[in-house]
Amino acid sequence: MDEHYGYTMRRLRIHPALREMLVEVRVHASDLIYPVFVRPGKNIRKAVPSMPGVFQYSADTLIKDLKKLEDQGLRAFMLFGVIDEKDKDESGSHILSQMSVVADTLRAIKRAGIGMLAAVDLCFCEYTSHGHCGIEDKTTGVDNRATALNLGKQAVQLAKAGADLIAPSGMMDGGVAAIRSTLSEAGYDHLPIMAYSVKYASAFYGPFRDAAASAPKHGDRRQYQQDPRRDRREAIEEAMRDVAEGADIVMVKPGLPYLDVLAELRGTLTTPLAAYHVSGEYAMLKAAAEKGWIDFEKVLMETLTSFKRAGASVILSYAAPDVLEILSDKS
Ligand code: PBG
């Protein structure tokens, strides 16, 4: 009887060296992709109020900050373009040219000698006058076929400008296939696609839509993003279809509320998985920390560790610079 009251599970937790020795799941700088916002112009570094520590940059100031982060060990970033309302149109044609803010910035980053992996978010919501993720359709929200074809065109433009990883985020059916085939035809068969395969219609994207000026002018995105109330089978179906169409990495988004989905996909697919620690998750951490209610660094690392434990290899987070600081303090 006595053995039930003695040490059973705790034996391995008592000495700190043994505790550390047994750690299986760690967050590394090399896991991170840092999402950044870029707009046309010079010398811009405009704070995003709902995301403390996040800025809208022009290419020159972005390059300065990216260089510093590269020195601190950052290996990858992801670009989002932000443009003025007057430059938007029904189809988001801004982003279908070599003159787009994202193409310009990619070339400038490469010219500056930054060797990090340059990922690009592929969508239309930042560039359309109505704010939806493609060409509007009155019945279905977005014209899927026309938008998928445009995604293919956008991918080739960004590949030409120097993108290293293409990340379609619009949840269009057949979007990955369209991108894969136009990339191949244009000679970019080697470029990996990280698909936002499992993307929920989430209220956690609120602060991002301020940062990217991409909120829909009317309606919402429930006609193309997933309903959080569907069970995990829909997520598996979305992910398997994207892999069949040519996706190399599958993303789940948001992160923390969908860890069950991430873990289930880890058990189902063999492709690497990514988790997006989205704007609302970041804003909540920052706000509670500002109030002194939580320890920002500890809660951040615990959160990102949970993504890795659930099966993610890749973590997209606005807190990437914080993580670099935290990791460098430890060593
Ligand atoms: C574009 C896009 C969104 C995010 C990434 N790509 C917004 C949306 O779908 O409305 C959200 C990122 C975040 O909240 O951090 N479609």
Residues whose N, C-alpha, C, O or C-beta is under 5 A from the ligand:
A	BS01	PBG	C123 C125 S169 F204 Y205 F208 V278 S279 G280
